[in-house]
Each structure stands twice: as structure tokens, then as C-alpha cells.
Amino acid sequence: DGKSFTNFTIKDGLAHNNVWSMLVDDKGIIWIGTLGGISRFDGNQFAPFELPEVEPDNSRGVAGSRMVNCIMQDSVGKMWFGTSGGVFVYDGQSLTNISEKDGLPDNTVNCILEDKDGNFWFATHHKGVCRWDGSSFTHFDEEDGVTGTEAWNIYEDSAGHIWFPVENSGVYRYDGKSFTNFQKEQGLTTNAIQCTFEDREGRLWFGGWQGLFRFDGNSFMPVGKQGPWR
């Protein structure tokens, strides 16, 4: 609260102590995705939100039939949940599942993004990244200049560029036409980036194995506890 920390656990009603994703929705409700399912917190108490059990993806390292890898709210208020059974979409009344049977390349979804044009992007664990326009999927692979399979994160910057890391293949940037790949030659000393963020000054930050990196528009710079921060 600005002064001290309060710890919330299963004793307080949280679904599980192993937390993997969080989101504050447009009504101020906090959604928490855990190894044991979803909890909603209204500021006073936790309430369960039931998703169907799915087949765990044990190759992911940490897995469970109720594990929620990521949470996203779209531009019309629908809630999206990434699991190892595809994506579940909640419209406030009912759930819809999007999975391999619908054309999703891989059921294990690590991250979901709605871009400025209303397309949905999915980072999957075994088939890289794909885009869904609401009716069909586009899977980006080696023919498009994207190698590797294990994608953990997708981010859209203020210029509308789509960024995503692929394990052992560096970081990719999509400008709407083509992909640019950044690796060791551009200063990125790790091939295991897992999160991306753009600050108020337009600087991009990347976090993962071997710590934090900042992108200056051309190259990556490692950032340690002493910075550099500017």
C-alpha cells in the first residue's frame, strides 16, 4: 500500500499459492491465475472462477489441469485465459474455447495480445507465435523469417510494432510487413527473454534469464543494480 506488504495465500481464499498471472480489469477486479485455477479479488475477499480442467502439458516444467498461464482483457471487455487446453474466452455470461481443433497451432498458450487493429496474437509453447483475425489463424514460421518454437511473451509498442521472444532464437520485432531478429550481435546476451515493457519515455525493457536489458532503438544494453538507468 506504499508503506507495507500484505501477503495473501490459500488461507485467505486464493486458489493456489503458485501464482502465474495477474490482471486488473476495467471494473477494478483483480484476476489471479494460479496452478490451481483462477481467483477474483474485489479488494475485500477472493472468489473462485471456474474454468474446465484440461490436459496438463508436463513438458512445460510446471503443469496442472487447472493452471492459468496468462490473462488478458480485450477492447470490448471480454476476459481471455491461456491454458494448456487452448484459450478460454469469457464474455460475462459464458465461456468459449479456442484450441487446435479451431486452427490454433498449439494448445499450450503462454501469452495473449490484442493489437491496435483488433487482431489477437498467441505465444505458444511448442509452435511459436500466431495471429487470429477472428476467423482464421496465421502461423509465423521459418518461411516468414521466424525460427524456434517456445514463445513466452508478446508485446505491442507505441509505434504498433509487435515484439516477442523465442527461446534460443532471440527477440523478434514485426513492423506489419516483416520480422527483424535481435540476438547476441545486437547486444542481447541471453536467448531466454520472458517479458517486455515500454516506459513513458518510449524505452523498451526486456527481462529474462541473465537479468534485464534495455533497447535503444538499435542495440540492447544489459542493466544491473547500478544501472545504467538513462
C-alpha positions in Angstrom: 0.0 0.0 0.0 3.0 2.3 -0.2 4.2 1.5 3.3 4.0 -2.2 4.0 3.2 -5.5 2.3 0.2 -7.8 2.9 0.6 -11.4 2.0 -2.4 -13.3 0.6 -2.4 -17.1 0.4 -4.8 -20.0 0.2 -5.6 -19.2 3.8 -7.3 -16.1 2.6 -9.2 -17.9 -0.2 -6.6 -17.7 -3.0 -7.0 -20.7 -5.3 -3.3 -21.7 -5.1 -0.1 -20.2 -3.7 1.7 -20.8 -7.0 0.7 -17.6 -9.0 1.5 -17.3 -12.7 -0.6 -14.4 -14.0 -2.5 -11.3 -12.8 -4.7 -8.6 -14.3 -6.8 -5.7 -13.1 -9.9 -5.5 -15.2 -11.8 -2.3 -16.3 -14.0 -2.6 -13.1 -11.0 -2.8 -10.8 -11.4 -6.5 -10.1 -8.0 -8.3 -9.8 -7.9 -11.7 -11.6 -5.2 -14.1 -10.4 -4.2 -17.1 -12.4 -2.6 -19.9 -10.4 -1.5 -23.5 -10.7 -4.9 -24.4 -9.1 -7.2 -22.1 -11.2 -8.4 -18.5 -11.1 -9.4 -16.3 -8.1 -11.0 -12.9 -8.4 -10.3 -10.3 -5.7 -12.6 -7.3 -5.2 -10.4 -5.6 -2.6 -12.1 -7.5 0.3 -12.3 -11.2 -0.5 -11.3 -13.8 -3.0 -13.9 -15.6 -5.1 -13.2 -18.7 -7.3 -13.8 -18.5 -11.1 -14.2 -21.9 -12.6 -12.5 -23.0 -15.9 -12.8 -26.5 -17.3 -10.0 -28.9 -16.4 -7.6 -29.5 -19.3 -4.8 -32.0 -20.2 -1.6 -30.7 -18.4 1.4 -30.1 -20.6 4.1 -31.7 -18.5 6.8 -30.7 -20.9 6.3 -27.1 -19.8 8.1 -27.7 -16.5 5.3 -26.6 -14.2 2.0 -28.0 -15.2 -1.5 -28.7 -13.9 -5.0 -29.4 -15.2 -6.3 -26.0 -13.8 -3.1 -23.9 -14.4 -3.7 -20.5 -16.0 -0.6 -19.3 -17.8 -1.9 -15.8 -18.8 -4.9 -13.4 -18.5 -5.9 -10.7 -20.9 -9.0 -8.4 -21.2 -9.8 -7.3 -24.7 -11.1 -4.0 -26.0 -14.8 -4.9 -25.5 -14.3 -6.3 -22.0 -14.0 -10.0 -22.7 -11.6 -12.0 -20.5 -9.1 -14.3 -22.2 -7.3 -17.1 -20.3 -4.3 -19.0 -21.7 -4.0 -22.7 -20.6 -2.6 -25.9 -21.8 -6.0 -26.6 -23.3 -6.0 -23.6 -25.6 -7.7 -20.3 -24.8 -10.9 -19.7 -22.9 -12.9 -16.5 -23.6 -15.4 -15.2 -21.0 -18.0 -12.7 -22.3 -19.5 -12.1 -18.9 -22.0 -14.9 -19.2 -20.5 -17.9 -20.9 -17.1 -19.5 -21.9 -15.8 -20.2 -25.3 -12.8 -22.4 -26.0 -10.3 -21.8 -28.9 -7.9 -24.7 -29.4 -6.1 -26.8 -32.0 -9.5 -28.0 -33.3 -10.2 -24.4 -34.4 -6.8 -23.9 -36.1 -4.7 -22.7 -33.1 -1.3 -24.2 -33.9 -0.6 -25.3 -30.3 -2.9 -25.7 -27.2 -0.3 -24.5 -24.7 -0.7 -20.7 -24.7 1.8 -18.6 -22.7 0.7 -15.1 -23.6 -2.2 -13.3 -25.4 -2.3 -9.9 -27.0 -4.9 -7.9 -28.8 -3.2 -5.4 -31.2 -4.4 -1.9 -32.1 -6.1 -3.4 -35.2 -8.2 -5.9 -33.2 -6.2 -8.9 -34.1 -5.3 -11.5 -31.4 -1.8 -12.8 -31.1 -0.9 -16.0 -29.2 2.5 -17.0 -27.9 2.6 -20.8 -27.7 5.0 -23.2 -26.1 5.6 -25.6 -29.0 4.6 -23.8 -32.2 5.8 -20.2 -31.7 3.6 -17.3 -32.5 0.3 -17.0 -34.4 -2.2 -14.3 -35.2 -6.0 -14.6 -35.3 -8.2 -12.1 -37.1 -11.4 -13.6 -35.6 -12.0 -16.1 -38.4 -8.6 -17.6 -39.4 -5.1 -18.1 -38.0 -1.8 -17.1 -39.5 1.1 -19.1 -38.1 4.5 -17.4 -38.4 7.4 -19.8 -39.1 10.7 -20.1 -40.9 9.2 -19.1 -44.2 8.3 -15.8 -42.6 11.7 -15.4 -41.0 10.8 -16.8 -37.5 12.7 -19.7 -36.1 12.2 -21.6 -32.9 9.1 -22.8 -31.1 9.0 -21.8 -27.5 7.4 -18.3 -27.1 6.6 -16.8 -23.7 5.6 -13.2 -24.3 4.0 -10.8 -26.9 4.0 -7.0 -26.6 2.9 -4.1 -28.8 4.8 -0.9 -28.5 3.5 2.6 -29.1 4.6 2.5 -32.7 2.4 -0.5 -33.3 5.4 -2.9 -33.6 4.8 -6.4 -32.2 7.7 -7.8 -30.1 8.1 -11.4 -29.0 11.0 -13.6 -27.8 11.5 -17.2 -28.9 13.7 -19.5 -26.8 17.2 -19.8 -28.3 16.2 -17.6 -31.2 16.4 -14.1 -29.6 13.8 -11.4 -29.9 11.6 -10.6 -32.9 10.0 -7.3 -34.0 7.2 -7.2 -36.5 6.5 -3.9 -38.3 3.4 -5.1 -40.1 5.3 -6.4 -43.1 8.4 -8.3 -42.0 10.3 -9.6 -39.0 13.6 -8.3 -37.6 15.6 -10.6 -35.3 17.8 -9.4 -32.5 20.4 -11.7 -30.9 23.9 -11.6 -29.5 25.2 -9.5 -32.3 22.8 -6.7 -31.2 23.9 -7.0 -27.5 21.3 -9.5 -26.3 23.5 -11.9 -24.3 20.6 -14.2 -23.4 18.2 -16.2 -25.6 15.7 -16.6 -22.8 13.7 -13.3 -22.6 10.3 -13.7 -20.9 8.8 -10.2 -20.5 8.7 -6.8 -22.4 7.7 -3.3 -21.4 7.8 0.2 -22.9 8.2 3.1 -20.4 6.8 6.6 -20.6 9.9 7.8 -22.4 9.5 5.2 -25.2 12.3 3.0 -24.0 11.8 -0.8 -24.3 12.9 -3.1 -21.5 13.3 -6.9 -21.7 13.6 -9.2 -18.7 14.6 -12.9 -18.6 17.4 -15.2 -17.8 20.6 -13.2 -17.1 18.6 -10.2 -16.0 17.4 -7.0 -17.5 18.1 -5.4 -20.9 17.2 -2.0 -22.4 16.8 -1.4 -26.2 17.9 1.9 -27.5 16.4 1.6 -31.0 19.4 -0.3 -32.5 21.0 -2.4 -29.8 20.5 -4.0 -26.4 22.3 -2.9 -23.2 22.4 -5.0 -20.0 21.1 -3.2 -16.9 22.3 -4.2 -13.5 21.6 -3.0 -9.9 23.8 0.1 -10.6 22.0 0.8 -13.9 22.6 2.5 -16.3 19.1 3.9 -16.0 19.3 6.7 -18.5 
